[in-house]
Amino acid sequence: MQILQITDPHLYGSADGRLRGVQTDSSLRAVLDDAFMQVPDYAAILITGDLVQDDTSGYLRFRSIFGNLQKPVLCIPGNHDEPEAMRRSLNAAPFQICGAHHVGDWHFIMLDSYDAGHVGGRLSDNELERLDYALASSPANAMVCLHHHPVAMGSRWLDGIGLANADEFWRIIDSHTHVRAVAWGHVHQNYDGRRGNVQLFATPSTGAQFLPHSDRYAIDSLPPAYRRFDLRADGRIDTEVRWVQSLPMQQSASC
């Protein structure tokens, strides 16, 4: 079963909107063109936050890009999103905001780590309870998805804006042995790790990337990217990050 993960497209209401030197609309479209050329029929598309860049009119652009794909589009909010506007704009199929979704032998649990007024994230008590209940309710292979990183990335500035209550999150994950993976966005870089039997994945942005292992905010020279998951019925995961050369980068100092 093939799943496409894209993250942090940072769309604006205008197709000309640029962030960190990248025109985010055309960059996203180039990523999708490549992704569907490689695999024409994904079982679902997972989008792990920052759909827009502080511009709620960007949700209309997002809907116009993804609305005709005729497959589940599973979305979670990031720190640059506005969750209520996101839900209003994407309130019909194929979109699903947070919640849980079953595909084949897999159970996707999408968590809302948005913390109003903060760049970093936090899972509310209700979200933690929902996670625990969802995992207890289904023995299927589980992939838990959120925007903010629940492990250290080895980058001082990024690790100050991760998931604030990661210990509470991991206590729940550790109590359910059928969790196979945790996937997130936010960090604009590739990460492939493991915590016990749980595989950990961060996926680069469809726009500009952050320089890994940097103490201070810095932009990498790598192009836009996406991740493809091949999920097996027995819980095994094969995955690949594909980098897509779209528009030339124009470095920007703004974050």
C-alpha positions in Angstrom: 0.0 0.0 0.0 1.5 3.3 -1.1 1.0 6.4 1.0 2.3 9.9 0.0 3.4 12.3 2.7 3.9 15.9 1.9 4.4 18.6 4.5 4.8 22.3 5.1 3.6 23.7 1.7 3.1 27.2 3.2 0.6 28.3 0.6 -0.7 31.9 0.2 -3.9 33.1 -1.4 -1.9 34.3 -4.4 0.0 31.9 -6.6 2.9 34.3 -6.5 3.5 34.0 -2.8 7.1 33.3 -1.9 8.6 32.0 1.4 12.4 31.7 2.0 13.0 32.3 -1.7 10.6 29.7 -3.0 7.3 30.3 -4.8 5.3 27.9 -2.7 2.4 27.2 -5.1 4.5 26.2 -8.1 6.9 24.3 -5.9 4.1 22.2 -4.4 2.7 21.5 -7.9 6.1 20.3 -9.1 6.3 17.9 -6.1 2.9 16.5 -6.8 3.7 16.1 -10.5 6.8 14.0 -9.6 5.0 12.0 -6.9 2.1 11.0 -9.2 4.5 10.2 -12.0 6.3 7.8 -9.8 3.1 6.2 -8.3 -0.2 7.0 -10.1 -2.4 5.6 -7.4 -1.7 6.3 -3.7 -4.1 4.9 -1.1 -4.1 8.2 0.7 -2.2 11.5 0.9 -0.9 12.6 4.3 -0.2 16.3 4.9 1.5 17.0 8.2 0.9 20.7 8.8 1.6 24.3 7.8 -0.8 24.0 4.8 -0.7 27.8 4.6 1.7 30.6 5.7 -0.5 32.7 8.1 -2.9 33.4 5.2 -6.3 31.7 5.5 -7.1 32.4 1.8 -4.4 29.9 1.1 -6.9 27.1 2.1 -8.9 27.9 -1.0 -5.7 27.4 -3.1 -5.0 24.2 -1.2 -8.5 22.9 -1.9 -8.2 23.7 -5.6 -5.0 21.7 -5.8 -6.1 18.6 -3.8 -9.9 18.6 -4.1 -10.1 16.6 -7.3 -7.7 13.8 -6.4 -10.5 11.4 -5.5 -8.5 9.8 -2.6 -8.4 10.6 1.1 -6.4 13.7 1.9 -5.5 13.5 5.6 -4.6 16.9 7.1 -3.3 18.1 10.4 -2.7 21.8 11.4 0.8 23.3 12.0 1.8 26.4 13.8 1.3 28.6 10.7 -2.3 27.2 10.2 -5.5 28.6 11.6 -7.3 25.4 12.7 -10.9 26.7 12.6 -10.5 28.3 9.2 -8.8 25.2 8.0 -11.8 23.1 9.1 -14.3 25.4 7.5 -12.5 25.5 4.2 -11.8 21.7 4.1 -15.0 20.4 5.5 -15.9 17.9 2.8 -14.4 14.9 1.0 -11.7 14.1 0.1 -10.4 16.1 3.1 -10.2 14.9 6.7 -8.8 17.1 9.4 -7.2 15.1 12.3 -9.2 12.1 13.6 -8.3 8.6 12.6 -8.4 6.8 9.3 -8.2 3.1 8.4 -6.6 2.0 5.1 -6.1 -1.7 4.6 -4.2 -3.2 7.5 -3.1 0.2 8.8 -4.6 2.8 11.2 -3.6 6.4 10.9 -4.1 8.7 13.9 -3.7 12.4 13.1 -3.0 14.6 16.1 -3.5 18.3 16.6 -0.3 19.8 18.2 -1.2 23.4 17.4 -0.6 25.6 20.4 -2.1 29.1 19.9 0.4 31.9 20.2 3.4 29.5 20.1 5.7 28.3 17.4 6.2 25.1 19.3 3.5 22.5 19.8 1.6 20.9 22.6 -0.9 18.0 22.7 -3.9 18.9 24.9 -5.3 16.5 27.5 -8.1 15.7 25.1 -5.7 14.9 22.3 -3.7 12.6 24.5 -6.8 10.8 25.6 -8.0 10.5 22.0 -4.6 9.0 21.1 -4.8 6.4 23.9 -8.4 5.5 23.1 -7.7 5.2 19.3 -4.8 2.9 19.9 -6.7 0.8 22.4 -9.6 0.5 20.1 -7.8 -1.0 17.1 -5.1 -3.7 16.9 -4.2 -2.7 13.4 -0.7 -1.4 12.5 -0.7 2.2 13.7 1.1 5.2 12.3 0.7 8.3 14.5 1.1 11.7 12.7 1.6 15.2 14.1 3.2 18.4 13.0 5.7 19.1 15.8 8.7 16.8 16.4 8.5 14.6 19.5 12.2 13.8 19.6 15.3 16.0 19.5 16.6 16.9 16.1 20.1 17.9 17.2 19.5 21.5 16.3 19.3 24.0 19.2 16.9 26.5 17.7 14.6 23.8 16.3 14.6 21.8 19.5 13.3 24.8 21.3 10.1 24.8 19.2 9.3 21.1 19.2 6.5 19.2 21.1 6.5 20.6 24.6 4.9 17.6 26.3 6.7 14.9 24.4 7.2 12.8 27.5 3.4 12.4 27.9 3.1 11.5 24.2 5.7 8.8 24.5 4.2 7.3 27.6 1.1 6.5 25.6 3.0 5.3 22.5 5.1 3.0 24.7 2.0 1.4 26.1 0.8 0.2 22.7 3.0 -2.4 21.0 1.2 -2.1 17.6 2.5 1.4 16.9 4.8 1.0 14.0 5.7 4.6 13.1 5.5 8.2 14.1 5.7 10.8 11.3 5.9 14.6 11.5 6.6 17.8 9.6 7.7 21.2 10.9 11.5 20.6 10.7 11.9 21.0 7.0 14.4 18.2 6.7 14.7 14.4 6.4 14.9 12.2 9.5 14.7 8.4 9.6 15.3 7.0 13.1 14.0 4.5 15.6 12.8 4.5 19.2 12.6 0.9 20.3 10.3 -0.8 17.8 8.8 2.4 16.5 10.2 3.9 13.3 10.5 7.7 13.3 10.1 9.9 10.2 10.4 13.6 9.5 9.8 14.7 5.9 11.3 17.7 4.1 9.0 20.6 3.0 7.6 21.0 -0.5 9.4 24.4 -0.3 12.7 25.4 1.3 14.6 23.2 3.9 16.2 24.0 7.2 19.9 23.2 7.6 20.3 20.1 9.8 22.3 20.2 13.1 22.5 24.0 13.0 22.4 25.9 16.4 20.8 28.9 14.6 18.1 29.3 12.0 19.6 28.6 8.6 18.3 27.5 5.2 19.7 24.5 3.4 20.4 24.4 -0.3 18.4 21.2 -0.8 15.3 21.3 -3.1 11.7 20.6 -2.3 10.8 17.0 -1.5 8.2 14.4 -0.4 8.1 11.0 1.2 6.6 7.8 -0.1 5.6 5.0 2.2 5.2 1.4 1.2 3.3 -0.1 4.1 3.1 -3.9 4.4 0.3 -5.9 6.1 2.8 -7.4 8.6 3.8 -3.9 9.8 7.0 -3.5 7.8 7.7 -0.1 6.2 9.7 0.7 3.2 10.1 4.4 2.6 11.9 6.9 0.3 12.4 10.6 0.3 12.4 12.1 -3.2 14.0 15.5 -3.9 12.4 17.6 -6.7 14.2 20.3 -8.5 11.6 22.9 -9.1 12.2 26.7 -9.1 15.6 28.2 -8.6 16.2 29.1 -4.9 16.5 32.7 -3.9 17.9 32.7 -0.4 15.9 34.8 2.1 16.8 35.8 5.7 13.2 35.7 6.9 11.9 32.8 9.0 
